[in-house]
């Protein structure tokens, strides 16, 4: 089980590390995961050389801005999204992964297709980030055969319809019960806990209130003994409480990321890396002001 101890100020738990294929990622401070989407609605009307080039340009910028991890996805999972076949997904992301794996930076693949997982892992990808939490047939067995890091996410329903019938009741208890079951299943396949991280799935089949309750009570989720990934960037719940359209949610997204970090998140999945890194620098300076020079 990953070590769970309090830091010197006693404000947030932290964990030793997250084991991935090529890297042991130290979690003594929040890591920033930059989002690299290779989808038509992200870049261009065609998926081919244009999208690949734009994705690589974005990834290069995110790395320069301070991303600790790059998370590559070929299929939109926003509410109402149309699912792809694995071969369509693979055609989108394969050329991007081929280049990113030469950068000596942890590379994550956002997929729920076992076939895509295996192809990516055979290339040497570091992390599988699965919105279905390895519930698709064959997914659990596929990742168990490798040494990659794994992100298990909670989702109520499925992307195409999840916001039409969101979950009801206390979200924290339900998310905790879900993760307890998924962790037990993973351990049963021989997956060690150092490879696992959990994501409460903000916006995935939950109401605005439930999303904010999960942030408010995030420390309860850390009692599972695993690091937590927080994905608040540009989510509709931020728009619901601010009135900001998706393109204007930079400040709400950064605010939510810092709040998640303060409540113990070990990884922050974001679109706006530079702004998140700058905000975290201020937050860390406040927490460790006694260590600053002058």
C-alpha positions as CSV (number, residue, x, y, z in Angstrom):
1,X,0.0,0.0,0.0
2,X,1.3,3.5,-0.8
3,X,2.5,5.3,2.2
4,X,0.1,7.9,3.6
5,X,1.5,10.4,6.0
6,X,1.0,14.0,6.9
7,X,3.4,16.7,5.8
8,X,5.4,19.0,8.1
9,X,2.4,21.4,8.4
10,X,-0.1,18.6,8.9
11,X,-2.4,20.1,6.3
12,X,-2.4,17.5,3.5
13,X,-1.4,13.9,3.2
14,X,1.2,12.9,0.7
15,X,2.3,9.6,-0.8
16,X,5.8,8.2,-1.6
17,X,5.6,7.6,-5.3
18,X,3.6,6.5,-8.3
19,X,5.3,3.6,-10.2
20,X,4.9,3.8,-14.0
21,X,6.6,1.9,-16.8
22,X,9.8,4.0,-17.0
23,X,9.5,6.4,-14.0
24,X,9.0,6.3,-10.3
25,X,7.1,9.6,-9.9
26,X,7.8,11.2,-6.5
27,X,4.6,12.7,-5.0
28,X,6.1,15.1,-2.5
29,X,4.3,17.9,-4.3
30,X,1.4,17.9,-6.8
31,X,2.4,16.9,-10.3
32,X,0.9,18.6,-13.3
33,X,-0.5,16.4,-16.1
34,X,-0.9,18.3,-19.3
35,X,-3.8,17.4,-21.6
36,X,-3.0,16.6,-25.2
37,X,-6.2,15.8,-27.1
38,X,-5.9,14.5,-30.7
39,X,-9.5,15.0,-31.7
40,X,-11.3,16.9,-34.4
41,X,-13.0,19.2,-31.9
42,X,-9.7,20.0,-30.4
43,X,-7.7,20.9,-33.6
44,X,-8.9,20.4,-37.1
45,X,-11.7,18.9,-39.2
46,X,-9.4,16.1,-40.4
47,X,-7.5,13.6,-38.3
48,X,-4.1,13.1,-39.9
49,X,-0.9,15.1,-40.4
50,X,-2.5,18.4,-39.3
51,X,-3.9,17.0,-36.0
52,X,-0.6,15.2,-35.3
53,X,1.5,18.3,-35.9
54,X,-0.8,20.4,-33.8
55,X,-0.8,17.9,-31.0
56,X,3.0,17.7,-30.9
57,X,3.2,21.5,-30.9
58,X,0.8,21.6,-28.0
59,X,2.7,18.9,-26.2
60,X,6.0,20.7,-26.7
61,X,4.5,23.9,-25.3
62,X,3.1,22.1,-22.3
63,X,6.4,20.5,-21.6
64,X,8.1,24.0,-21.7
65,X,5.5,25.4,-19.4
66,X,6.3,22.8,-16.7
67,X,4.1,19.7,-17.3
68,X,5.3,16.7,-15.4
69,X,3.2,14.2,-17.4
70,X,1.6,14.4,-20.8
71,X,-1.8,12.7,-21.2
72,X,-2.7,11.8,-24.8
73,X,-6.3,11.1,-25.8
74,X,-7.8,10.3,-29.2
75,X,-11.5,10.1,-28.2
76,X,-13.6,12.8,-26.6
77,X,-15.3,11.7,-23.4
78,X,-17.3,14.9,-22.8
79,X,-21.1,14.4,-22.2
80,X,-22.8,13.3,-25.4
81,X,-19.6,12.3,-27.1
82,X,-19.8,9.6,-29.8
83,X,-17.5,6.6,-29.1
84,X,-14.7,5.5,-31.4
85,X,-13.5,2.1,-32.3
86,X,-10.0,1.3,-31.0
87,X,-8.5,1.3,-34.5
88,X,-9.8,4.8,-35.2
89,X,-8.4,5.9,-31.8
90,X,-5.1,4.3,-32.4
91,X,-4.7,5.9,-35.8
92,X,-5.1,9.3,-34.1
93,X,-2.7,8.8,-31.2
94,X,0.0,6.4,-32.5
95,X,2.2,9.0,-34.3
96,X,1.9,11.4,-31.4
97,X,3.0,8.7,-28.9
98,X,5.9,7.7,-31.1
99,X,7.4,11.1,-30.8
100,X,6.5,11.8,-27.2
101,X,8.2,8.6,-26.0
102,X,11.5,10.0,-27.1
103,X,11.2,13.1,-24.8
104,X,12.1,11.4,-21.5
105,X,8.9,12.6,-19.9
106,X,6.1,10.3,-18.5
107,X,3.5,9.7,-21.2
108,X,-0.1,8.7,-20.3
109,X,-2.8,7.4,-22.6
110,X,-6.4,8.3,-22.0
111,X,-8.2,5.2,-23.2
112,X,-10.7,2.5,-22.2
113,X,-10.0,0.2,-25.2
114,X,-8.0,-2.9,-24.1
115,X,-6.5,-3.1,-27.7
116,X,-5.3,0.5,-27.5
117,X,-3.9,-0.2,-24.1
118,X,-1.8,-3.1,-25.3
119,X,-0.5,-1.3,-28.4
120,X,0.5,1.7,-26.3
121,X,2.1,-0.4,-23.6
122,X,4.0,-2.4,-26.2
123,X,5.4,1.0,-27.4
124,X,6.5,1.7,-23.8
125,X,3.8,4.1,-22.6
126,X,4.0,4.9,-18.9
127,X,0.4,5.3,-17.7
128,X,-3.0,4.1,-18.7
129,X,-5.7,6.6,-17.7
130,X,-9.1,4.8,-18.0
131,X,-12.4,6.5,-17.5
132,X,-14.0,3.0,-17.2
133,X,-11.6,2.0,-14.4
134,X,-10.6,-1.2,-16.3
135,X,-14.2,-2.4,-16.5
136,X,-14.2,-3.1,-20.2
137,X,-13.7,-6.8,-21.0
138,X,-10.0,-7.6,-21.1
139,X,-8.7,-4.2,-19.9
140,X,-7.8,-5.4,-16.4
141,X,-5.9,-8.5,-17.7
142,X,-4.1,-6.3,-20.3
143,X,-2.6,-3.8,-17.9
144,X,-1.9,-6.5,-15.3
145,X,0.6,-8.0,-17.7
146,X,2.7,-4.8,-17.7
147,X,4.3,-2.5,-15.1
148,X,2.5,0.7,-16.1
149,X,0.9,3.2,-13.8
150,X,-2.9,3.0,-13.7
151,X,-5.4,5.7,-13.1
152,X,-8.8,4.4,-12.0
153,X,-11.6,6.8,-12.5
154,X,-15.2,6.8,-11.2
155,X,-17.9,7.3,-13.8
156,X,-21.6,7.0,-13.3
157,X,-23.2,5.8,-16.5
158,X,-21.4,6.3,-19.8
159,X,-20.2,9.4,-21.7
160,X,-23.1,9.5,-24.2
161,X,-25.8,9.6,-21.6
162,X,-24.2,10.2,-18.2
163,X,-25.4,13.7,-17.6
164,X,-29.0,12.8,-18.6
165,X,-29.3,10.6,-15.5
166,X,-26.6,11.6,-13.0
167,X,-26.1,9.8,-9.8
168,X,-28.2,10.5,-6.8
169,X,-27.5,10.6,-3.1
170,X,-24.2,11.1,-1.3
171,X,-21.4,11.0,-3.9
172,X,-18.5,10.4,-1.4
173,X,-19.9,7.2,0.0
174,X,-20.7,5.9,-3.5
175,X,-17.3,6.8,-4.9
176,X,-15.5,5.3,-1.9
177,X,-17.4,2.0,-2.3
178,X,-16.7,2.0,-6.1
179,X,-12.9,2.4,-5.5
180,X,-12.8,-0.1,-2.7
181,X,-14.2,-2.7,-5.1
182,X,-12.0,-1.7,-8.1
183,X,-8.8,-1.7,-5.9
184,X,-9.7,-5.2,-4.6
185,X,-10.2,-6.4,-8.1
186,X,-6.9,-5.0,-9.3
187,X,-5.0,-6.5,-6.4
188,X,-6.6,-9.8,-7.3
189,X,-5.0,-9.6,-10.7
190,X,-1.6,-9.1,-9.1
191,X,-1.4,-5.3,-9.6
192,X,0.5,-3.7,-6.8
193,X,-0.9,-0.6,-5.1
194,X,2.2,1.5,-6.0
195,X,0.9,1.5,-9.6
196,X,-2.5,2.8,-8.7
197,X,-4.0,6.3,-8.5
198,X,-7.7,7.2,-8.2
199,X,-9.7,9.9,-9.9
200,X,-13.2,10.8,-8.5
201,X,-14.4,11.7,-12.1
202,X,-15.5,15.3,-11.8
203,X,-18.3,15.8,-14.3
204,X,-18.7,12.2,-15.2
205,X,-22.4,11.5,-14.3
206,X,-22.6,13.8,-11.3
207,X,-24.5,17.0,-10.5
208,X,-22.8,20.3,-9.9
209,X,-23.4,19.9,-6.1
210,X,-22.0,16.4,-6.1
211,X,-18.8,17.6,-7.9
212,X,-18.2,20.3,-5.3
213,X,-19.0,17.9,-2.5
214,X,-16.3,15.6,-3.8
215,X,-13.8,18.5,-3.7
216,X,-14.9,19.7,-0.3
217,X,-14.6,16.2,1.1
218,X,-11.7,15.0,-1.0
219,X,-9.6,14.1,2.1
220,X,-12.0,11.3,2.8
221,X,-11.1,9.7,-0.5
222,X,-7.5,9.7,0.5
223,X,-8.2,7.3,3.3
224,X,-8.1,4.6,0.7
225,X,-4.4,4.9,0.9
226,X,-3.8,5.8,-2.8
227,X,-2.8,9.1,-4.4
228,X,-5.6,11.1,-6.1
229,X,-5.8,12.7,-9.5
230,X,-8.0,15.8,-9.8
231,X,-9.4,16.8,-13.2
232,X,-11.3,20.1,-12.9
233,X,-10.0,21.9,-15.9
234,X,-12.7,23.7,-17.8
235,X,-15.5,21.5,-16.4
236,X,-19.1,22.5,-16.8
237,X,-19.6,22.7,-13.0
238,X,-17.1,25.6,-13.0
239,X,-19.3,27.3,-15.6
240,X,-22.4,26.6,-13.6
241,X,-21.1,28.5,-10.5
242,X,-19.3,31.3,-12.4
243,X,-21.3,31.9,-15.6
244,X,-18.1,31.5,-17.6
245,X,-18.2,29.8,-21.0
246,X,-15.8,26.9,-21.6
247,X,-13.2,29.2,-23.2
248,X,-13.3,31.6,-20.3
249,X,-12.7,29.1,-17.5
250,X,-9.0,29.6,-16.9
251,X,-9.3,31.3,-13.5
252,X,-12.0,29.0,-12.2
253,X,-9.9,26.0,-13.4
254,X,-6.7,27.2,-11.7
255,X,-8.6,28.0,-8.5
256,X,-10.1,24.5,-8.5
257,X,-6.7,22.9,-9.2
258,X,-5.1,24.7,-6.2
259,X,-8.0,23.8,-3.9
260,X,-7.6,20.2,-5.0
261,X,-3.9,20.3,-4.3
262,X,-4.5,21.9,-0.9
263,X,-6.9,19.0,-0.1
264,X,-4.3,16.4,-1.0
265,X,-4.4,15.7,-4.7
266,X,-1.2,14.3,-6.0
267,X,-1.8,14.9,-9.7
268,X,-3.6,17.7,-11.4
269,X,-4.9,17.1,-14.9
270,X,-5.1,20.5,-16.7
271,X,-5.2,22.2,-20.1
272,X,-3.5,25.4,-18.8
273,X,-0.2,24.2,-17.5
274,X,1.7,27.5,-17.2
275,X,-1.0,29.2,-15.2
276,X,-1.5,26.2,-12.9
277,X,2.3,25.8,-12.3
278,X,2.5,29.6,-11.4
279,X,-0.5,29.3,-9.0
280,X,1.0,26.2,-7.4
281,X,4.3,28.1,-6.8
282,X,2.4,30.8,-4.8
283,X,0.5,28.1,-2.9
284,X,3.7,26.2,-2.1
285,X,5.4,29.5,-1.0
286,X,2.7,30.2,1.5
287,X,2.8,26.7,2.9
288,X,6.6,26.8,3.2
289,X,7.2,30.5,3.8
290,X,9.6,29.8,6.7
291,X,12.0,28.1,4.1
292,X,12.2,31.1,1.7
293,X,15.3,33.2,1.5
294,X,15.2,36.7,3.0
